[in-house]
Amino acid sequence: MSKINLIDTGGPPPEGPPKWIYVALAAVLILGALLGFLHWKMGRDIESTQQEIAKTKEQIKTYEAQIAKASKAQKDKELLEEILRVINDLRKQKASSARVLDEVSIQKPEKLQLESMKKQGTTVGIEGIALDDETVANFMTSLRKSKLFKSVDLIVSEQIEQNKIKLKKFTLSCEITAL
C-alpha cells in the first residue's frame, strides 16, 4: 500500500513574497491613482467654477451699470414729459387768457373803462369805472350772453367822484367755461 502524506513537513519554502501582497499593493496603487485623478478633476472643476463665478460677477456689474443708465434715462424721460405737459398747459392758458381779454374788449361799452383784470384758474376778476349803473348792467348782460362766460356776478358797486363827475366803480367775478 502506498502512503500519502497530507501533512506538510516543511518542504521547500515558496520563492518571493506571497501573491496577496502583490494584489494588495496593486489595489493600493490603483486606489491612489484613482484618488489622485479625482483630486485633480475636482481641482479643475473648482477652478472652472470660480472662473465662471468671476465672469458672472463681471456681467452683474455690467448689467447693474446698464440698469442704472436705463433708470436714469427713465427718470429723464419722465422729467421731460412733465416739462412738456407744463409747456402745453401754459400754451393753453395763454390762449385762454387771450380769448378772455378779446371777449371782454369786444363786450365793453364805450362809457366804461377797465382798470384791472385778474385771472385765477377759471375765474376772472374785472375792476373798472362806468358812467352809471346802467352801463355796468349792460356790460354784465353782454358778458353773460357770451359763450365764454358761464356766470357773471357783481361783487362791488360804489359811487365815486372824479373831476366833480359822479361815476360807478365796480368789481365783477366771471366764471369761464371750459375752453
Secondary structure, DSSP 4 states (H G I P E B T S, - for coil): ------S----PPPSSS-HHHHHHHHHHHHHHHHHHHHHHHHHHHHHHHHHHHHHHHHHHHHHHHHHHHHHHHHHHHHHHHHHHHHHHHHHHHHHHHHHHHHHHHHH--TTEEEEEEEEETTEEEEEEEESSHHHHHHHHHHHHHSSSEEEEEEEEEEEEEETTEEEEEEEEEEEEPP-
